[in-house]
């Protein structure tokens, strides 16, 4: 809700031309404040803000050089709500009461004022009202205030102020009248209505002491029993007679109703603004109950806190139009709706219909339509809709039984004005008329043909429609043909179809068929022959054009395929080159002992490679997974190794046992990645971080063969709820990098599992900002964005290293505020960077190709790389992994050694380089 107006904005129309700006006087000069007397820095801030708003379309109505510029008043260009608020705040701080009154008056003419603004205005006026004539002006101001929104506080202030005039003639009756109106309006308010009943009861008690008793007053007081249980006890104590059965029955009924309402009231108390879901549930509850007074009240309560939500106004107005149908109530609600959300064309259309429905004067309806044109809609099609609604209204006023009338001439002039308005005003602003199919001109032609019997005018209009680029569409010609068929003659029908055959480019076959059907029914032989010849020639040209287009498209597709094949081949060659370079044997890394002819004497046990039955204490391979990949995926394919591996004499590589993971514990485990490789003692640091989520059972960081931390680990908790809570630490900055926390899920088993936590669809209440300086912080961006609405969340996009990318997502409370921010912020300069702002609508993510998806799964296939006689004594294959991955593996001899004899090799003539045992050792050391 707007409240005091802090941080809320209205959409502004395009700024006036520079020439107009040059003629308007600066707000800074017109205010004529004494700079020397401005000691408050907040006033300086407001003045600066107002001077900035001048450039956004806020001007005084005076011209430079006028005699009394101080007497001029601010006029706002296209409903700039914030500019009004800033001016009122500034004038109030400066003590300019006369200007303050005029500023509030101007704002109240454009917008419904909120409860806070009205109360401030009323309190200021009450302080200055001393004479009876001034009190009457305050009464008039109260009457205006209670019409904007149904606010219990304003009604209570009104009733209490009226008590001050009780000494005047008819004062008591006036106070009672105000109290009764207040109770009718807000007496059913579950949480705030009680204050009014209490005030009214106290007033009646005071009158009772003076013996000026009003007998029916206690009938009103007992309605308070609907709200407070102790009211019944107070009434029992006050009443000398037994309580009537009717009151007891009403009291019990009220208690039952209160119990039903309590859950919804408690939900509203505990919810955060804007509470739309809670209010909608409350409205649905009251709609089922069917009490019109309570339905109206809950709608008004919801709108008081969500006055900028067009859909809520639309539902409320629809209920009033269809159910209550009370003229004053309906029109008041529609008027407040368009004053709160002037950018929503649907509210204006409903308002015009409601005014017509309740027989409002034609002049008032026309005036309201002109206001709608100046409301500043955000789409060109909105202007087409509002014009169409107004033209429908004018058409319903015409008596077409008369050859000519004032209403008919007004309708025709309105049609002409609508066409010109869309061509000039709308097209100049949006670069499009919003009516490419010329629906307004089509309706005009139908009115002339069907209702005015003026087919000549209808033909002129259709000729104009076709010259606007619609002649190539078959449906446009058929629409014209149907009109001629119903209200014209056969000659013009034939002429229209012949032109259609010649001009149509989307569905010429359909038009040709209609022409042949016409000639088959009504044409002569000559007409039939001409139609056949014309359609055959046209279709022949169309087929020729389509064939050429198909050939061109096929050639382009072939070129694209060739380019794609070339790119694919280049990638394959590049990949093969990298693979060959990687497998090339070099001397970059030397072994500790070049003279070593055999491997070390000791064998190292590798439990992660142990097969079933080769030892105790290790789970079978089919039940356990090696944690070397994202979300528990198996790591790259490695050859089977024996239970005992010879230990090298060199200590350059740290021996780290492989980490085992039980996939049955995925529900209590989270996968943590994007951590710094240089993190010292990751187990201790991460345990301190994750203990806030629950008891940690184990933290398993993953290291490389060289003992270097690989930047990811697995955190296992005792309870599942702790793992779920740990997901909230996702994107938390740890040692300068955003830490990624995600569920532990095997993507091989769940290929559709998605980790991305943000929406990838259109979000109309969220903005995407690009072009930000890398030094821009979240707080600085919030200061820029909150001037256009209530900011719910800001997310600065960073890379995996935590460095900003100059992008951000800003979430507002509703779509209206986001639209306002786009208009105001797009192209704004922030720290010498011009930013781009748009509604968030991320492009679709490209899914990986199936061959790529299957690449990871191949590592899960059981590997069998034993020698020619099965498992060797040591179960250690001496074949390097780089050679094992070749498509045509070389033949192996006993103990897994490569046979060097060409006669026994099944390889092509190009043989691999012969290597000694020392060469093999060097290669494995590099791995």
Secondary structure, 3 states (H helix, E strand, C coil): CCCCCCCCCCCCCCCCCHHHHHHECCHHHHHCCCHHHCCCHHHHHHHHHHHHHHCCCEEECCECCCCCHHHCCEEECCCCHHHHHHHHHHHHHHCCHHHHHHHHHHHHHHCCCCHHHHHHHHHHHHHHCCCHHHHHHHHHHHHHHHHHCCCHHHHHHHHHHHHCCCCCCCHHHHHHHHHHHHHHHHCCCCCCHHHHHHHHHHHHHHHHHCCCCCCCHHHHHHHHHHCCHHHHHHHHHHCCCCCCHHHHHHHHHHHHHHHHHHHHHHHHHHCCCCCHHHHHHHHHHHHHHCCHHHHHHHHHHHHHHCCCCHHHHHHHHHHHHHHHCCHHHHHHHHHHHHHHCCCCHHHHHHHHHHHHHCCCCHHHHHHHHHHHHCCCCCCHHHHHHHHHHHHHHHHHHCCCCCCCCHHHHHHHHHHHHHHHHHHHHHHHHHCCCCCCCCHHHHHHHHHHHHHCCCHHHHHHHHHHHHHHHHCCCHHHHHHHHHHHHHHCCHHHHHHHHHHHHHHCCCCHHHHHHHHHHHHHHHCCHHHHHHHHHHHHHHHHHHHHHHHHHHHHHHHHHHHHHHHHHHHHHHHHHHHHHHHHHHHCCCCCCCCCCCCCCCCCCEEECCHHHCCCCCCCCCCCCCCCEECCCHHHCCCCCCCCCCCCEEECCCCCCCCCCCCEECHHHHHHEEEEECCCCCCCCHHHHHHHHHHHHCCEEEEEEEECCCCCEEEEEEEEECCHHHHHHHHHHCCEEECCEEEEEEECCCCCCCCCCCCCCCCCCCEEEEEEEECCCCCCCHHHHHHHHHHHCCEEEEEEEECCCCCEEEEEEEEECCHHHHHHHHHHHCCCEECCEECEEEEECCCCCCCCCHHHHHHHHHHHCCCCCCECCECCCCCCCCCCHHHHCCCCCCCECHHHCECCCHHHCCCCCCCCCCCCHHHHHHHHHHC
